[in-house]
């Protein structure tokens, strides 16, 4: 979860960085960061919980976009380029950190086609008292 907390902070940083670093007058850069920042923060916060941990991978695409944005959008500010590249690399890298899994929740979608799922094994362990007369 620590990696997703850092990603959430990076998303918030992206929203504020143009004003803090002094390139808020360049509209294309600030617009990009104001769009990507909330997306990164939202996906990171959603992935804090174990059941929604896979959402962390959704931040790979915005992270890669931040790596490409200076060239695609034609950034003319070196500080903005560096900020985008560092944030993009960190977001992409931290998105692959899984986190500790403490519980299982029924096996997910794969439980549909597997014959020996967690809930089936647990059901076999329980005594069948409901049918006894």
N, C-alpha and C positions, 0 to 999 in steps of 0.2 A: 504494500500500500504506500510505502514511502515514495516510490517512484511516481505514483499517480498524484500524490500531494505536490511533489515538485512540478509535475506537468500542469497542475491547476494553477500554481503560482506563476509558472511561465506564461500561461494563457492570460492571466491578469496583468503580468508584466508587459505583454505585447500591447494590451489596450492602453497602458500608461506610458510606454517607452518613448513614443514620439514627443510627447510634451516634456518628459524628463530629460531626454537627450537633445532636444532642441531642433528637431526637424518636423515639427507639426505643421509647418507652412506648406509642405509638399503633400498635396492631397492624395495622390495615388498610393503613396507609401502608408499614410495614416489610415486611409480607407481599407487597405489590405489588412493591416494589423488590427483594425477595429472589427473586421469580419472574422479573421482567423482566430484571434484571441479568445472570444467567447465560445467558439466551437471547441477549441482545445480544452478550455477550462471545464466546459460542460461534460465532454466525454471523460475527462479525467475524474471529475467528481462522481459521475455515474458509476465508474469502474472501481470506486472505493469498496463497494460491497462485494462479497464473495460470489453471490449469485449472478452478478452482472460484470464480473471481472473481465470477460472477453471484450467488453466495449473499449478497453484500453487500446486494442489494435486499430480501432477507428481513427486514432490520432496519428497513425503512420502516414496517411495521405496528406493531412494538413502539414505535418512535419516536413514531408518531401516537397510540398508546395513552397514552404518557406525557404527551402534550399534553392529552389528554382526561381522564385519570384524576382530577385534582383535582376536577373537577365531577361525574363519574360516581360516584366513590367518596365524595364529600363531604369532602375534606380540610378540616380546621379549623386547620391550621398554615400560616402564611404562608411560612415558610422551606421547608417540604416542598413547597408549591405551586411556589415559585420554582425549587427544585432539580429537580422533575419537569419543569417547562416548559423550563428551559434544557437539561437533558439530552435531552429529547425533541426539541427543535429541532435540537440539534447532531447527534444520532444520525440523524435523518431527513435532514438536509442532507448529512452526510458519507457516507451510504449511496449517494448518487448520484455520488460521485467514482469514476471508472472505474479509474484507475491505468494504468500503462504496459503495453502488450501487446508482448511480445518474440517469442513463438512462436505458431504456429497448430497446432492439434491435429486435423487431418483435416476441419475444417469443421463439426463438431457435427452435430446432428440434421438440419440443412438439407441435409447431404450425401446424405441418402436420396432426396430428390426433385430435386436439381440434377443436370444432365448433365455439367457441366464443373466438377468439384470439385478441390480442391488435390491430393488424392492421385491423381486421374486424370491431371492435368497432369504431376505428378512421374513417374508411371509411363511416360508417353509419352517423357519425356526419357531414360530408362534404355535402354541397348541390350539387345536380347533375345538373350542368349547361351545361355539354357537350351534353346532349340529348335534351335540350330545343330548340324549333324551333323559 
